[in-house]
Amino acid sequence: MTSAAPRAAKAGVGLRSERGPVLGSIMLTTALIALDSTILATAVPSIVRDLGGFSQFPWLFSVYLLAQAVTVPIYGKLADVVGRKPVMIFGITVFLIASVLCGLAWSMPALIVARGLQGIGAGAIQPMGLTIIGDLYSVEERARVQGYVASVWGMASVLGPAIGGLFSEYVSWRWIFFVNLPLGAIALLALHRRFREQVVRRSHRIDYAGTLLLTTSCSLLILGLLEGGHAWAWRSPTSGAVLAGALLGMVAFVAVERRAVEPVLPLWVFRRRILVAGNLVALGTGAVLIGLSSYVPTYVQGVLGKGAVEAGFALGALTIGWPIAAGLSGRLYLRIGFRDTALVGITFVIAGSVLTVLLGSGSSVWVVAGGMFVTGLGMGLTSSPTVVAVQSVVGWERRGVVTGTNMFCRAMGSAVGAAVFGAIANAALAGRFAHPTAAVAGRLPEDVDSASLALTGSDPVVVAFVRSALLDASHLVFVALLVVAVLLAGAIALLPRRTTQLVFQDG
């Protein structure tokens, strides 16, 4: 196995002495985009009070996720054409400009547009961060370093709602966005000064048609999944038109990419066994993460009646186990291979999922945290080796594409998971509310959206019924997560038993 410094020199990136500041910058920018994914959750009431547009506020989350997901593969291709540094700097710059616009927003539509611009910037940051790690660090080191980045993402995601609540209550919700500026500027300056790469310049043909079709089809798909059942009914003509448009756009995209000289998303990425398996694992990982981060706090607060701090503690155990296992996975996959390491990891994920399925109305927060810790151990042993595996079989000139595709699949997994788990939970709650017991008939909230208000009421019978309904909904989501974990095991089994340093030279 080659050492880090010779590999870095060969790839045209900075030497070992510069890796610390660059990694610090990557971790800092990762924390910023993770925070901005969740920090608005507790600030929405303050934002709506100042700007109005209550019916429009879900777009603050949807448009951010949408813009981030559809731009990831585009940035991945650009990184292999012009280099990682300009793409990363562009993403950070756009993110910071958008943060200023968010903080200065004068209306809800203006804030939504600025959030979309933020998503465009965020789409470059995470995949470029992982690609740069792949350039700077050897195969032996990557799992440990990616564990650091994953833990930053997890902790920032958990702390986001608490920080948002503190800003909106004691300062102003606008500082949620302004605080990005000094932190982002530090990261930008460190990358500009410390990260060096040498890119061989040659003429390129930009795949405009493929870029447009990929953006359009993925936008329609994520839009349909996020808004279906909310903005319009699943069986409505609008839902059918949006999803049909996504399907037609994807078919057209495949046809265009087959003829493109330099496709934005080369189809060979979906024909190589190890890359297909790695992308399927990323898809499932995204679904598991969005399911846990959305419904573990709901269970702890809504069913167990605990506070936000205890809910954050329970979910935060996931981010403790993840980096520990990711750091150990580097030694493990060098001995037994990427696939077997990931199979050990998925065993822990399945065990953690079983623990969540067994949770009841009287479970302890410590039991929830234990399940999250076990799941975190499994994710560290599963996610890190598969990312390293897909990066290890391509050269520098293709690493951006395969890493970007992997992150794109994770984002799509989160989008699909959010829609599916949300539909499961909403259906369970609607079913319970439609058939109330005699003791609470006529005393329940008018709709499922108002269920959380009933938990703060003074009627103990209604509170008990709502908690029971939330338990049923959470339980079904946890069962679905267990199914996803089992399917992840099947995806991991597709990985070759031994992965050599084979570099794909052709398409």
Secondary structure, DSSP 8 states (H G I E B T S, - for coil): ---HHHHHHHHTB--GGGHHHHHHHHHHHHHHHHHHHHTTTTTHHHHHHHH--GGGTTHHHHHHHHHHHHHHHHHHHHHHHH-HHHHHHHHHHHHHHHHHHHHT--SHHHHHHHHHHHHHHHHHHHHHHHHHHHHHS-HHHHHHHHHHHHHHHHHHHHHHHHHHHHHHHHS-TTHHHHTHHHHHHHHHHHHHHH--B----------HHHHHHHHHHHHHHHHHHHHBTTTB-TTSHHHHHHHHHHHHHHHHHHHHHHH-SS-SS-GGGGTSHHHHHHHHHHHHHHHHHHHHHHHHHHIIIIIS---HHHHHHHHHHHHHHHHHHHHHHHHHHHHH-HHHHHHHHHHHHHHHHHHHHT--TT--HHHHHHHHHHHHHHHHHHHHHHHHHHHHTS-HHHHHHHHHHHHHHHHHHHHHHHHHHHHHHHHHHHHHHHS--TTTTTTS-SSGGGHHHHHTSS-HHHHHHHHHHHHHHHHHHHHHHHHHHHHHHHHHHTS-SS---------
